[in-house]
Amino acid sequence: MLSPLFYINNGDFFNKKFNFHFSIEYVSLQIKEIGNDCFIIYLKINNKNVF
C-alpha cells in the first residue's frame, strides 16, 4: 500500500486519477461520501490536510 490509487467522481465517471506515493505510518486516510457517487478524499500527513 505504498502506491495506492484513488479515484474521484466529480459528476462524470471517475475521470480523475491521483497516484500518491507515501508511507503508511505518516498518513491516515479518510473517505467521505457526498450524494450518490461523489467522494472527497482527505490525506492527512503529519496532522496536516494535504488534499
Beta strands, then each sheet from edge to edge (+ up, - down):
strand 1: 5-8
strand 2: 16-19
strand 3: 27-34
strand 4: 38-45
strand 5: 48-49
sheet 1: 1+ 2-
sheet 2: 3+ 4- 5+
end
